[in-house]
Amino acid sequence: MQEALNAQINAELWSAYLYLSMSLDASVKGYKGIANWFAVQFKEEQDHAQIFMNYILSRGGQVKLAPLDAVQNEWETPAAMFNDTLTHERKVTAMIDNLCRIADEERDFATANKLIWFVNEQVEEEENARDILDQLHMVEGSRMGLYMIDKELGARVYAAPAGVEE
C-alpha cells in the first residue's frame, strides 16, 4: 500500500506541474481568468500530494519522492487545455480507484477510509473540467463568449482542503 501511495504522490505532483504549465501558457496568451483557474488547480494538486504525504507519515511510513516527467508547455486553444485536463483527471480517477482496490485487497480499512475523500474529489474534478469544456464548445468561434468564460474562471479562489496542515 505504501508503495502505491508513494506513486500517487508523484502523480499528484506531476498533475500540479501540468496545471502550472497550463496556467503559464494561458497567461502568456492573455487568458488571465483561465490562468487563474489553472493556478488554483496547481495549488489543489499540491495539497492532494501533501495529504497523501501526511497520511503516510501518520501511519509510520516513509515518503519517497521520485523525479517528475516533463509536461507539455503549450496548447493551441483553451478547449485543448480543458480537453487534456478532462483526459488527465479520468486517468487520476483510475489511479485512485486502483488504490481503493489495493486497500480492499490488503484489508487496510484506514487507508480505504482516507481514500473516500479522493474518490469524491475526483467526481468533482471530472465534472468541473467537463462543464468548462462544454461551455467552451458552446461558444466556439465567439470571442465575446470566450471572454465571458475567461472572466468567470478568473473569479475562482483557492481554498485549502482539510488535512493539508496536519
DSSP file (Angstrom, degrees, kcal/mol; ACC not computed):
  #  RESIDUE AA STRUCTURE BP1 BP2  ACC     N-H-->O    O-->H-N    N-H-->O    O-->H-N    TCO  KAPPA ALPHA  PHI   PSI    X-CA   Y-CA   Z-CA
    1    1 A M     >        0   0    0      0, 0.0     4,-2.6     0, 0.0     5,-0.2   0.000 360.0 360.0 360.0 -43.3    0.0    0.0    0.0
    2    2 A Q  H  >  +     0   0    0      1,-0.2     4,-2.5     2,-0.2     5,-0.2   0.905 360.0  51.6 -60.4 -40.7    2.8    2.4    0.9
    3    3 A E  H  > S+     0   0    0      1,-0.2     4,-1.9     2,-0.2    -1,-0.2   0.913 111.4  47.1 -62.0 -42.4    4.4    1.9   -2.5
    4    4 A A  H  > S+     0   0    0      2,-0.2     4,-1.8     1,-0.2    -2,-0.2   0.885 111.6  50.8 -67.6 -38.8    1.2    2.6   -4.3
    5    5 A L  H  X S+     0   0    0     -4,-2.6     4,-2.1     2,-0.2    -2,-0.2   0.892 108.8  51.7 -66.4 -38.7    0.6    5.7   -2.2
    6    6 A N  H  X S+     0   0    0     -4,-2.5     4,-1.9     1,-0.2    -1,-0.2   0.891 108.1  51.7 -63.8 -38.3    4.1    7.0   -2.9
    7    7 A A  H  X S+     0   0    0     -4,-1.9     4,-2.1     1,-0.2    -1,-0.2   0.879 108.6  52.0 -63.8 -36.6    3.4    6.5   -6.6
    8    8 A Q  H  X S+     0   0    0     -4,-1.8     4,-2.7     2,-0.2    -2,-0.2   0.877 104.6  55.6 -68.2 -36.7    0.2    8.5   -6.2
    9    9 A I  H  X S+     0   0    0     -4,-2.1     4,-2.4     1,-0.2    -1,-0.2   0.945 108.7  47.9 -58.0 -46.9    2.1   11.3   -4.5
   10   10 A N  H  X S+     0   0    0     -4,-1.9     4,-2.3     1,-0.2    -2,-0.2   0.905 111.4  50.6 -60.7 -41.4    4.3   11.5   -7.6
   11   11 A A  H  X S+     0   0    0     -4,-2.1     4,-2.3     2,-0.2    -1,-0.2   0.887 110.0  49.8 -64.6 -39.1    1.2   11.5   -9.8
   12   12 A E  H  X S+     0   0    0     -4,-2.7     4,-2.2     2,-0.2    -2,-0.2   0.900 111.4  48.4 -67.0 -40.3   -0.3   14.4   -7.8
   13   13 A L  H  X S+     0   0    0     -4,-2.4     4,-2.2     2,-0.2    -2,-0.2   0.878 110.9  51.0 -67.0 -36.9    2.9   16.4   -8.0
   14   14 A W  H  X S+     0   0    0     -4,-2.3     4,-2.6     2,-0.2    -2,-0.2   0.898 108.3  52.8 -65.4 -39.3    3.0   15.7  -11.8
   15   15 A S  H  X S+     0   0    0     -4,-2.3     4,-2.6     2,-0.2     5,-0.2   0.922 108.5  50.1 -60.1 -43.8   -0.6   16.9  -12.1
   16   16 A A  H  X S+     0   0    0     -4,-2.2     4,-2.4     1,-0.2    -2,-0.2   0.928 110.2  50.3 -59.2 -44.8    0.4   20.1  -10.2
   17   17 A Y  H  X S+     0   0    0     -4,-2.2     4,-2.1     1,-0.2    -2,-0.2   0.897 110.2  50.4 -60.4 -42.8    3.3   20.6  -12.7
   18   18 A L  H  X S+     0   0    0     -4,-2.6     4,-2.2     1,-0.2    -2,-0.2   0.930 111.9  46.6 -61.6 -46.7    0.9   20.1  -15.6
   19   19 A Y  H  X S+     0   0    0     -4,-2.6     4,-2.4     1,-0.2    -2,-0.2   0.828 109.3  54.2 -70.3 -31.0   -1.6   22.6  -14.3
   20   20 A L  H  X S+     0   0    0     -4,-2.4     4,-2.5    -5,-0.2    -1,-0.2   0.920 108.8  49.8 -63.4 -42.9    1.2   25.1  -13.6
   21   21 A S  H  X S+     0   0    0     -4,-2.1     4,-2.4     1,-0.2    -2,-0.2   0.910 111.0  48.7 -62.1 -42.5    2.3   24.7  -17.2
   22   22 A M  H  X S+     0   0    0     -4,-2.2     4,-2.7     2,-0.2     5,-0.2   0.906 110.4  51.9 -63.5 -41.3   -1.3   25.3  -18.4
   23   23 A S  H  X S+     0   0    0     -4,-2.4     4,-2.3     1,-0.2    -2,-0.2   0.927 111.1  46.7 -60.6 -45.6   -1.6   28.4  -16.2
   24   24 A L  H  X S+     0   0    0     -4,-2.5     4,-2.3     2,-0.2    -1,-0.2   0.902 112.7  49.2 -65.3 -41.0    1.6   29.9  -17.6
   25   25 A D  H  X S+     0   0    0     -4,-2.4     4,-1.6     2,-0.2    -2,-0.2   0.920 111.9  48.7 -64.8 -43.3    0.6   29.2  -21.2
   26   26 A A  H  <>S+     0   0    0     -4,-2.7     5,-2.6     1,-0.2     4,-0.2   0.905 111.0  51.4 -62.1 -41.0   -2.8   30.7  -20.7
   27   27 A S  H ><5S+     0   0    0     -4,-2.3     3,-1.6     1,-0.2    -2,-0.2   0.922 107.4  51.4 -62.5 -45.4   -1.2   33.8  -19.1
   28   28 A V  H 3<5S+     0   0    0     -4,-2.3    -1,-0.2     1,-0.3    -2,-0.2   0.848 110.1  51.1 -59.6 -33.8    1.2   34.3  -22.0
   29   29 A K  T 3<5S-     0   0    0     -4,-1.6    -1,-0.3    -5,-0.2    -2,-0.2   0.385 121.9-105.6 -88.8   4.0   -1.8   34.1  -24.4
   30   30 A G  T < 5S+     0   0    0     -3,-1.6     2,-1.4    -4,-0.2    -3,-0.2   0.552  79.7 130.6  88.2   7.7   -3.8   36.7  -22.4
   31   31 A Y     >< +     0   0    0     -5,-2.6     4,-2.6     1,-0.2     5,-0.2  -0.631  23.8 166.4 -92.6  76.8   -6.3   34.4  -20.8
   32   32 A K  H  > S+     0   0    0     -2,-1.4     4,-2.0     1,-0.2    -1,-0.2   0.847  72.5  50.2 -65.4 -35.6   -5.9   35.7  -17.3
   33   33 A G  H  > S+     0   0    0      2,-0.2     4,-2.4    -3,-0.2    -1,-0.2   0.919 112.4  46.0 -68.9 -43.5   -9.0   34.0  -15.9
   34   34 A I  H  > S+     0   0    0      2,-0.2     4,-2.4     1,-0.2     5,-0.2   0.899 111.1  54.0 -64.3 -40.1   -8.1   30.6  -17.4
   35   35 A A  H  X S+     0   0    0     -4,-2.6     4,-2.0     1,-0.2    -2,-0.2   0.912 109.1  49.1 -59.3 -42.0   -4.6   31.2  -16.0
   36   36 A N  H  X S+     0   0    0     -4,-2.0     4,-2.4     2,-0.2     5,-0.2   0.926 108.3  53.1 -62.3 -45.4   -6.1   31.8  -12.6
   37   37 A W  H  X S+     0   0    0     -4,-2.4     4,-2.0     1,-0.2    -2,-0.2   0.923 113.1  43.2 -58.1 -45.4   -8.3   28.7  -12.8
   38   38 A F  H  X S+     0   0    0     -4,-2.4     4,-2.5     2,-0.2    -1,-0.2   0.812 109.4  57.3 -72.7 -28.8   -5.2   26.5  -13.5
   39   39 A A  H  X S+     0   0    0     -4,-2.0     4,-1.8    -5,-0.2    -2,-0.2   0.901 109.4  46.0 -65.5 -39.7   -3.1   28.3  -10.9
   40   40 A V  H  X S+     0   0    0     -4,-2.4     4,-2.4     2,-0.2    -2,-0.2   0.904 111.5  52.0 -66.1 -41.0   -5.8   27.3   -8.3
   41   41 A Q  H  X S+     0   0    0     -4,-2.0     4,-2.4    -5,-0.2    -2,-0.2   0.898 105.6  55.8 -61.5 -40.6   -5.8   23.8   -9.7
   42   42 A F  H  X S+     0   0    0     -4,-2.5     4,-1.8     1,-0.2    -1,-0.2   0.927 109.3  46.0 -54.9 -48.4   -2.0   23.7   -9.3
   43   43 A K  H  X S+     0   0    0     -4,-1.8     4,-2.2     1,-0.2    -2,-0.2   0.891 110.1  53.8 -65.5 -39.6   -2.3   24.5   -5.6
   44   44 A E  H  X S+     0   0    0     -4,-2.4     4,-2.3     1,-0.2    -1,-0.2   0.908 107.7  49.9 -62.1 -41.4   -5.1   21.9   -5.2
   45   45 A E  H  X S+     0   0    0     -4,-2.4     4,-2.1     2,-0.2    -1,-0.2   0.881 108.8  52.2 -67.0 -36.6   -2.9   19.2   -6.7
   46   46 A Q  H  X S+     0   0    0     -4,-1.8     4,-2.3     1,-0.2    -1,-0.2   0.906 109.0  51.5 -61.9 -40.2    0.0   20.1   -4.4
   47   47 A D  H  X S+     0   0    0     -4,-2.2     4,-2.7     2,-0.2    -2,-0.2   0.906 106.2  53.8 -62.2 -42.1   -2.5   19.8   -1.5
   48   48 A H  H  X S+     0   0    0     -4,-2.3     4,-2.1     1,-0.2    -1,-0.2   0.931 109.7  47.5 -59.6 -44.6   -3.5   16.4   -2.6
   49   49 A A  H  X S+     0   0    0     -4,-2.1     4,-2.5     1,-0.2    -1,-0.2   0.915 111.4  51.5 -60.8 -42.5    0.1   15.3   -2.6
   50   50 A Q  H  X S+     0   0    0     -4,-2.3     4,-3.1     2,-0.2     5,-0.2   0.888 106.5  53.5 -63.8 -39.5    0.5   16.8    0.8
   51   51 A I  H  X S+     0   0    0     -4,-2.7     4,-2.2     1,-0.2    -1,-0.2   0.930 111.0  46.4 -61.2 -44.4   -2.5   15.0    2.2
   52   52 A F  H  X S+     0   0    0     -4,-2.1     4,-2.5     2,-0.2    -2,-0.2   0.911 113.1  49.6 -64.1 -41.2   -1.0   11.7    1.0
   53   53 A M  H  X S+     0   0    0     -4,-2.5     4,-2.4     1,-0.2     5,-0.2   0.942 111.4  48.4 -62.6 -46.8    2.4   12.5    2.4
   54   54 A N  H  X S+     0   0    0     -4,-3.1     4,-2.4     1,-0.2    -1,-0.2   0.893 111.6  51.2 -59.2 -39.8    0.8   13.5    5.8
   55   55 A Y  H  X S+     0   0    0     -4,-2.2     4,-1.2    -5,-0.2    -2,-0.2   0.938 109.1  48.6 -65.6 -47.2   -1.1   10.2    5.8
   56   56 A I  H ><>S+     0   0    0     -4,-2.5     5,-2.7     1,-0.2     3,-0.6   0.929 114.1  47.2 -58.3 -45.1    1.9    8.0    5.1
   57   57 A L  H ><5S+     0   0    0     -4,-2.4     3,-1.7     1,-0.2    -1,-0.2   0.883 107.1  56.6 -64.9 -37.9    3.8    9.8    7.9
   58   58 A S  H 3<5S+     0   0    0     -4,-2.4    -1,-0.2     1,-0.3    -2,-0.2   0.753 106.4  51.2 -66.1 -21.8    0.9    9.5   10.3
   59   59 A R  T <<5S-     0   0    0     -4,-1.2    -1,-0.3    -3,-0.6    -2,-0.2   0.317 123.4-104.6 -95.7   6.6    1.0    5.7    9.7
   60   60 A G  T < 5S+     0   0    0     -3,-1.7    -3,-0.2     1,-0.2    -2,-0.1   0.650  78.6 133.0  81.7  15.1    4.7    5.5   10.5
   61   61 A G      < -     0   0    0     -5,-2.7     2,-0.5    -6,-0.2    -1,-0.2  -0.217  55.7-110.2 -91.0-176.8    5.6    5.0    6.8
   62   62 A Q        -     0   0    0     -3,-0.1     2,-0.4    -2,-0.1   -56,-0.1  -0.966  17.5-139.8-121.2 130.1    8.2    6.7    4.6
   63   63 A V        -     0   0    0     -2,-0.5     2,-0.5   -10,-0.0   -60,-0.1  -0.742  17.4-168.2 -86.4 131.2    7.5    9.1    1.8
   64   64 A K        -     0   0    0     -2,-0.4     2,-0.2   -61,-0.1   -54,-0.2  -0.937   6.8-154.8-125.1 108.4    9.7    8.5   -1.2
   65   65 A L        -     0   0    0     -2,-0.5   -58,-0.1   -56,-0.1   -59,-0.0  -0.563   9.2-161.0 -82.5 144.9    9.7   11.3   -3.8
   66   66 A A        -     0   0    0     -2,-0.2    -2,-0.0   -60,-0.2    -1,-0.0  -0.832  31.1 -85.2-120.4 159.6   10.5   10.4   -7.4
   67   67 A P        -     0   0    0      0, 0.0     2,-0.4     0, 0.0    -1,-0.1  -0.302  44.9-122.0 -61.3 148.6   11.6   12.6  -10.3
   68   68 A L        -     0   0    0    -55,-0.1     2,-0.1     1,-0.0     3,-0.1  -0.773  20.2-125.5 -93.6 136.9    8.8   14.3  -12.3
   69   69 A D        -     0   0    0     -2,-0.4    -1,-0.0     1,-0.1     0, 0.0  -0.391  38.9 -89.3 -71.9 157.5    8.5   13.6  -16.0
   70   70 A A        -     0   0    0     -2,-0.1     2,-0.3     1,-0.1    -1,-0.1  -0.254  42.1-145.7 -63.4 154.8    8.3   16.6  -18.3
   71   71 A V        -     0   0    0    -54,-0.1    -1,-0.1    -3,-0.1     2,-0.0  -0.828  25.7 -90.3-119.0 161.2    4.9   18.2  -19.2
   72   72 A Q        -     0   0    0     -2,-0.3     3,-0.1     1,-0.1   -51,-0.1  -0.367  32.3-162.8 -63.8 149.7    3.6   19.8  -22.3
   73   73 A N        +     0   0    0      1,-0.2     2,-0.4   -49,-0.1    -1,-0.1   0.569  62.6  40.9-115.4 -13.2    4.2   23.6  -22.4
   74   74 A E        -     0   0    0    -49,-0.0     2,-0.4   -50,-0.0    -1,-0.2  -0.994  53.3-168.2-141.8 145.9    1.8   24.9  -25.0
   75   75 A W        -     0   0    0     -2,-0.4     6,-0.0     1,-0.1     4,-0.0  -0.973  24.0-135.5-129.9 146.4   -1.8   24.3  -26.1
   76   76 A E  S    S+     0   0    0     -2,-0.4    -1,-0.1     1,-0.1     3,-0.0   0.886  84.4   0.5 -67.6 -39.9   -3.5   25.6  -29.2
   77   77 A T  S  > S-     0   0    0      1,-0.1     4,-1.7     0, 0.0    -1,-0.1  -0.928  72.1-106.3-144.1 163.1   -6.7   26.7  -27.5
   78   78 A P  H  > S+     0   0    0      0, 0.0     4,-2.4     0, 0.0     5,-0.2   0.885 121.2  57.9 -58.8 -37.0   -8.3   26.9  -24.1
   79   79 A A  H  > S+     0   0    0      1,-0.2     4,-2.3     2,-0.2     5,-0.2   0.890 103.2  52.5 -61.1 -38.0  -10.6   24.0  -25.3
   80   80 A A  H  > S+     0   0    0      2,-0.2     4,-2.3     1,-0.2    -1,-0.2   0.890 108.2  52.1 -64.0 -38.3   -7.4   21.9  -25.9
   81   81 A M  H  X S+     0   0    0     -4,-1.7     4,-2.0     1,-0.2    -2,-0.2   0.941 113.3  42.5 -61.0 -48.0   -6.3   22.7  -22.3
   82   82 A F  H  X S+     0   0    0     -4,-2.4     4,-2.4     2,-0.2    -2,-0.2   0.791 110.7  55.8 -75.5 -26.4   -9.6   21.6  -20.8
   83   83 A N  H  X S+     0   0    0     -4,-2.3     4,-2.3    -5,-0.2    -1,-0.2   0.933 111.0  45.0 -64.6 -45.5   -9.8   18.5  -23.1
   84   84 A D  H  X S+     0   0    0     -4,-2.3     4,-2.6     2,-0.2    -2,-0.2   0.858 111.4  54.8 -64.5 -35.1   -6.4   17.5  -21.8
   85   85 A T  H  X S+     0   0    0     -4,-2.0     4,-2.9     2,-0.2     5,-0.2   0.939 109.0  46.2 -62.8 -47.9   -7.5   18.3  -18.3
   86   86 A L  H  X S+     0   0    0     -4,-2.4     4,-2.1     2,-0.2    -2,-0.2   0.923 113.3  49.3 -62.5 -44.2  -10.5   16.0  -18.5
   87   87 A T  H  X S+     0   0    0     -4,-2.3     4,-1.5     1,-0.2    -1,-0.2   0.921 113.7  46.9 -59.8 -44.1   -8.4   13.2  -20.0
   88   88 A H  H  X S+     0   0    0     -4,-2.6     4,-2.4     1,-0.2    -2,-0.2   0.920 109.9  51.9 -65.5 -44.0   -5.9   13.6  -17.3
   89   89 A E  H  X S+     0   0    0     -4,-2.9     4,-2.4     1,-0.2    -1,-0.2   0.854 106.6  54.6 -64.5 -33.2   -8.5   13.7  -14.5
   90   90 A R  H  X S+     0   0    0     -4,-2.1     4,-1.9    -5,-0.2    -1,-0.2   0.884 108.3  49.6 -64.8 -36.9  -10.0   10.5  -15.8
   91   91 A K  H  X S+     0   0    0     -4,-1.5     4,-1.8     2,-0.2    -2,-0.2   0.909 110.3  49.7 -66.8 -41.5   -6.6    8.9  -15.6
   92   92 A V  H  X S+     0   0    0     -4,-2.4     4,-2.6     1,-0.2     5,-0.2   0.900 107.3  55.3 -64.1 -39.7   -6.2   10.1  -12.0
   93   93 A T  H  X S+     0   0    0     -4,-2.4     4,-2.7     1,-0.2    -1,-0.2   0.922 106.7  50.4 -57.5 -44.5   -9.6    8.7  -11.2
   94   94 A A  H  X S+     0   0    0     -4,-1.9     4,-1.9     1,-0.2    -1,-0.2   0.873 110.0  51.0 -62.2 -36.8   -8.5    5.3  -12.4
   95   95 A M  H  X S+     0   0    0     -4,-1.8     4,-2.0     2,-0.2    -2,-0.2   0.910 110.7  47.4 -67.4 -41.9   -5.4    5.6  -10.2
   96   96 A I  H  X S+     0   0    0     -4,-2.6     4,-2.2     2,-0.2    -2,-0.2   0.911 110.3  53.0 -64.6 -42.2   -7.5    6.4   -7.1
   97   97 A D  H  X S+     0   0    0     -4,-2.7     4,-2.0     1,-0.2    -1,-0.2   0.896 107.8  51.8 -59.0 -39.7   -9.8    3.5   -7.9
   98   98 A N  H  X S+     0   0    0     -4,-1.9     4,-2.4     2,-0.2    -1,-0.2   0.888 106.3  53.3 -65.5 -38.8   -6.8    1.3   -8.1
   99   99 A L  H  X S+     0   0    0     -4,-2.0     4,-2.7     1,-0.2    -1,-0.2   0.910 108.1  51.4 -60.8 -40.6   -5.6    2.5   -4.7
  100  100 A C  H  X S+     0   0    0     -4,-2.2     4,-2.3     2,-0.2    -2,-0.2   0.902 108.8  51.1 -62.0 -40.7   -9.1    1.6   -3.3
  101  101 A R  H  X S+     0   0    0     -4,-2.0     4,-2.7     2,-0.2    -2,-0.2   0.922 111.3  47.3 -62.4 -44.7   -8.7   -1.9   -4.8
  102  102 A I  H  X S+     0   0    0     -4,-2.4     4,-2.5     2,-0.2    -2,-0.2   0.927 111.4  50.5 -63.3 -45.3   -5.3   -2.4   -3.2
  103  103 A A  H  <>S+     0   0    0     -4,-2.7     5,-2.9     1,-0.2     4,-0.3   0.899 112.4  48.2 -60.0 -40.0   -6.6   -1.1    0.2
  104  104 A D  H ><5S+     0   0    0     -4,-2.3     3,-1.1     3,-0.2    -2,-0.2   0.936 111.4  48.6 -65.1 -46.8   -9.5   -3.6   -0.1
  105  105 A E  H 3<5S+     0   0    0     -4,-2.7    -2,-0.2     1,-0.3    -1,-0.2   0.871 115.8  43.9 -61.1 -37.3   -7.3   -6.5   -1.0
  106  106 A E  T 3<5S-     0   0    0     -4,-2.5    -1,-0.3    -5,-0.2    -2,-0.2   0.436 108.1-126.2 -87.4   0.5   -5.0   -5.7    1.9
  107  107 A R  T < 5 +     0   0    0     -3,-1.1     2,-1.2    -4,-0.3    -3,-0.2   0.894  52.5 159.6  53.0  42.4   -7.9   -5.2    4.2
  108  108 A D     >< +     0   0    0     -5,-2.9     4,-2.4    -6,-0.2    -1,-0.2  -0.735  11.3 173.8 -96.1  84.8   -6.4   -1.8    5.0
  109  109 A F  H  > S+     0   0    0     -2,-1.2     4,-2.3     1,-0.2    -1,-0.2   0.820  72.1  56.8 -68.7 -32.8   -9.5   -0.1    6.3
  110  110 A A  H  > S+     0   0    0      2,-0.2     4,-2.1     1,-0.2    -1,-0.2   0.934 112.0  42.2 -64.2 -44.9   -7.8    3.1    7.5
  111  111 A T  H  > S+     0   0    0      2,-0.2     4,-2.4     1,-0.2    -2,-0.2   0.909 111.9  54.8 -68.8 -40.7   -6.4    3.8    4.0
  112  112 A A  H  X S+     0   0    0     -4,-2.4     4,-0.7     1,-0.2    -1,-0.2   0.910 109.9  47.8 -57.4 -41.5   -9.7    2.8    2.4
  113  113 A N  H >X S+     0   0    0     -4,-2.3     3,-0.9     1,-0.2     4,-0.5   0.915 110.4  51.0 -65.3 -43.2  -11.5    5.3    4.6
  114  114 A K  H >X S+     0   0    0     -4,-2.1     3,-0.8     1,-0.2     4,-0.6   0.864 105.1  58.2 -61.7 -36.2   -8.9    8.0    3.7
  115  115 A L  H 3X S+     0   0    0     -4,-2.4     4,-2.3     1,-0.2    -1,-0.2   0.696  85.2  78.6 -71.1 -19.3   -9.4    7.3    0.0
  116  116 A I  H <X S+     0   0    0     -3,-0.9     4,-2.3    -4,-0.7    -1,-0.2   0.901  91.1  54.0 -57.1 -41.1  -13.1    8.1    0.1
  117  117 A W  H <X S+     0   0    0     -3,-0.8     4,-2.3    -4,-0.5    -1,-0.2   0.911 109.6  47.7 -59.1 -42.0  -12.3   11.8    0.1
  118  118 A F  H  X S+     0   0    0     -4,-0.6     4,-2.2     2,-0.2    -1,-0.2   0.856 107.7  55.1 -69.6 -35.1  -10.2   11.4   -3.0
  119  119 A V  H  X S+     0   0    0     -4,-2.3     4,-1.4     2,-0.2    -2,-0.2   0.951 112.7  42.8 -60.2 -48.3  -13.0    9.3   -4.7
  120  120 A N  H  X S+     0   0    0     -4,-2.3     4,-1.7     1,-0.2    -2,-0.2   0.883 111.4  55.2 -65.3 -39.0  -15.4   12.2   -4.1
  121  121 A E  H  X S+     0   0    0     -4,-2.3     4,-2.7     1,-0.2    -1,-0.2   0.885 104.7  53.7 -61.0 -40.0  -12.8   14.8   -5.2
  122  122 A Q  H  X S+     0   0    0     -4,-2.2     4,-2.5     2,-0.2     5,-0.3   0.848 103.5  55.3 -68.1 -33.5  -12.3   13.0   -8.5
  123  123 A V  H  X S+     0   0    0     -4,-1.4     4,-2.1     1,-0.2    -1,-0.2   0.940 112.4  44.2 -60.0 -45.2  -16.0   13.1   -9.3
  124  124 A E  H  X S+     0   0    0     -4,-1.7     4,-2.7     2,-0.2    -2,-0.2   0.903 111.5  53.0 -65.1 -43.0  -15.9   16.9   -8.8
  125  125 A E  H  X S+     0   0    0     -4,-2.7     4,-2.1     1,-0.2     5,-0.2   0.928 112.3  44.1 -60.6 -46.8  -12.6   17.3  -10.8
  126  126 A E  H  X S+     0   0    0     -4,-2.5     4,-2.6     1,-0.2    -1,-0.2   0.917 113.6  50.8 -65.4 -42.8  -14.0   15.5  -13.8
  127  127 A E  H  X S+     0   0    0     -4,-2.1     4,-2.8    -5,-0.3     5,-0.2   0.923 110.1  49.6 -61.9 -44.8  -17.3   17.3  -13.6
  128  128 A N  H  X S+     0   0    0     -4,-2.7     4,-2.3     2,-0.2     5,-0.2   0.935 113.5  45.2 -60.4 -47.5  -15.6   20.7  -13.4
  129  129 A A  H  X S+     0   0    0     -4,-2.1     4,-2.4    -5,-0.2    -1,-0.2   0.914 114.6  48.8 -63.4 -42.2  -13.4   20.0  -16.4
  130  130 A R  H  X S+     0   0    0     -4,-2.6     4,-2.6     2,-0.2    -2,-0.2   0.907 110.9  50.5 -65.0 -42.2  -16.3   18.6  -18.4
  131  131 A D  H  X S+     0   0    0     -4,-2.8     4,-2.3     2,-0.2    -2,-0.2   0.920 112.5  45.5 -63.1 -44.3  -18.5   21.6  -17.6
  132  132 A I  H  X S+     0   0    0     -4,-2.3     4,-2.6     2,-0.2    -1,-0.2   0.918 112.7  51.0 -66.1 -42.0  -15.9   24.1  -18.7
  133  133 A L  H  X S+     0   0    0     -4,-2.4     4,-2.2    -5,-0.2    -2,-0.2   0.914 109.4  51.0 -60.7 -43.1  -15.2   22.1  -21.8
  134  134 A D  H  X S+     0   0    0     -4,-2.6     4,-2.0     2,-0.2    -1,-0.2   0.914 110.3  49.7 -60.1 -43.4  -18.9   22.1  -22.6
  135  135 A Q  H  X S+     0   0    0     -4,-2.3     4,-1.5     1,-0.2    -2,-0.2   0.915 109.6  51.1 -62.3 -42.8  -19.1   25.8  -22.2
  136  136 A L  H  < S+     0   0    0     -4,-2.6    -1,-0.2     1,-0.2    -2,-0.2   0.880 109.7  50.0 -63.4 -37.2  -16.1   26.4  -24.4
  137  137 A H  H >< S+     0   0    0     -4,-2.2     3,-0.9     1,-0.2    -1,-0.2   0.866 106.6  56.3 -67.9 -35.4  -17.7   24.2  -27.1
  138  138 A M  H 3< S+     0   0    0     -4,-2.0    -1,-0.2     1,-0.2    -2,-0.2   0.842 114.1  38.2 -64.3 -33.3  -20.9   26.2  -26.8
  139  139 A V  T >< S+     0   0    0     -4,-1.5     3,-3.2    -5,-0.1     7,-0.3   0.269  81.4 150.0-102.9  11.7  -19.1   29.5  -27.5
  140  140 A E  T <  S+     0   0    0     -3,-0.9     3,-0.1     1,-0.3    -3,-0.1  -0.189  74.3  14.8 -49.8 126.3  -16.7   28.1  -30.2
  141  141 A G  T 3  S+     0   0    0      1,-0.2     2,-0.7     2,-0.0    -1,-0.3   0.315 100.5 111.5  89.6  -7.6  -16.0   30.9  -32.6
  142  142 A S    <>  -     0   0    0     -3,-3.2     4,-2.3     1,-0.2     5,-0.2  -0.872  45.9-170.8-103.3 109.6  -17.3   33.6  -30.3
  143  143 A R  H  > S+     0   0    0     -2,-0.7     4,-2.3     1,-0.2    -1,-0.2   0.875  91.1  51.8 -64.7 -36.2  -14.6   35.9  -29.0
  144  144 A M  H  > S+     0   0    0      2,-0.2     4,-2.3     1,-0.2    -1,-0.2   0.905 108.7  50.6 -67.5 -40.3  -17.2   37.5  -26.6
  145  145 A G  H  > S+     0   0    0      2,-0.2     4,-2.2    -6,-0.2    -2,-0.2   0.920 111.6  47.3 -61.8 -44.1  -18.2   34.1  -25.3
  146  146 A L  H  X S+     0   0    0     -4,-2.3     4,-2.7    -7,-0.3    -1,-0.2   0.892 110.2  53.7 -63.9 -39.7  -14.6   33.1  -24.7
  147  147 A Y  H  X S+     0   0    0     -4,-2.3     4,-2.4     1,-0.2    -2,-0.2   0.914 109.0  48.6 -59.4 -43.7  -14.1   36.5  -23.0
  148  148 A M  H  X S+     0   0    0     -4,-2.3     4,-2.4     2,-0.2    -2,-0.2   0.898 112.2  47.6 -66.7 -40.7  -17.0   35.8  -20.6
  149  149 A I  H  X S+     0   0    0     -4,-2.2     4,-2.6     2,-0.2     5,-0.2   0.926 111.9  50.7 -65.2 -43.2  -15.8   32.3  -19.7
  150  150 A D  H  X S+     0   0    0     -4,-2.7     4,-1.3     1,-0.2    -2,-0.2   0.919 110.9  49.1 -59.2 -43.4  -12.3   33.7  -19.1
  151  151 A K  H  < S+     0   0    0     -4,-2.4     4,-0.4     1,-0.2     3,-0.2   0.912 111.1  49.8 -62.6 -43.2  -13.8   36.4  -16.9
  152  152 A E  H >< S+     0   0    0     -4,-2.4     3,-1.5     1,-0.2    -2,-0.2   0.904 108.9  51.5 -62.6 -42.7  -15.8   33.8  -15.0
  153  153 A L  H >< S+     0   0    0     -4,-2.6     3,-1.2     1,-0.3    -1,-0.2   0.750  98.6  67.2 -68.8 -22.8  -12.8   31.5  -14.4
  154  154 A G  T 3< S+     0   0    0     -4,-1.3    -1,-0.3     1,-0.2    -2,-0.2   0.669  90.6  64.4 -68.6 -16.4  -10.9   34.5  -13.1
  155  155 A A  T <  S+     0   0    0     -3,-1.5    -1,-0.2    -4,-0.4    -2,-0.2   0.550  74.1 115.1 -84.9  -7.7  -13.2   34.5  -10.1
  156  156 A R    <   -     0   0    0     -3,-1.2     2,-0.3    -4,-0.2  -116,-0.1  -0.409  50.4-161.8 -65.6 135.6  -12.1   31.1   -8.8
  157  157 A V        -     0   0    0     -2,-0.1     2,-0.3  -117,-0.0    -2,-0.1  -0.895  18.6-111.7-121.0 152.1  -10.4   31.3   -5.4
  158  158 A Y        +     0   0    0     -2,-0.3     2,-0.4  -115,-0.0  -117,-0.0  -0.603  30.9 179.0 -81.4 135.9   -8.1   28.8   -3.7
  159  159 A A        -     0   0    0     -2,-0.3    -2,-0.0  -119,-0.1     0, 0.0  -0.952  26.4-129.9-138.1 118.3   -9.3   27.1   -0.5
  160  160 A A        -     0   0    0     -2,-0.4     2,-0.1     1,-0.1     3,-0.1  -0.435  25.5-127.1 -67.6 134.5   -7.1   24.6    1.2
  161  161 A P    >   -     0   0    0      0, 0.0     3,-1.2     0, 0.0     4,-0.3  -0.403  32.5 -88.6 -78.0 159.9   -8.8   21.3    1.9
  162  162 A A  T 3  S+     0   0    0      1,-0.2  -111,-0.0     2,-0.1     4,-0.0  -0.372 110.8  41.1 -62.4 144.2   -8.9   19.7    5.4
  163  163 A G  T >  S+     0   0    0     -3,-0.1     3,-0.6    -2,-0.0    -1,-0.2   0.330  83.2  99.6 100.7  -7.5   -5.9   17.5    6.1
  164  164 A V  T <  S+     0   0    0     -3,-1.2    -2,-0.1     1,-0.2  -110,-0.1   0.876  82.6  47.1 -78.1 -37.2   -3.2   19.7    4.5
  165  165 A E  T 3         0   0    0     -4,-0.3    -1,-0.2     1,-0.2    -3,-0.1   0.053 360.0 360.0 -96.3  26.4   -1.9   21.2    7.7
  166  166 A E    <         0   0    0     -3,-0.6    -1,-0.2    -4,-0.0    -2,-0.1   0.507 360.0 360.0 -71.1 360.0   -1.6   18.0    9.7
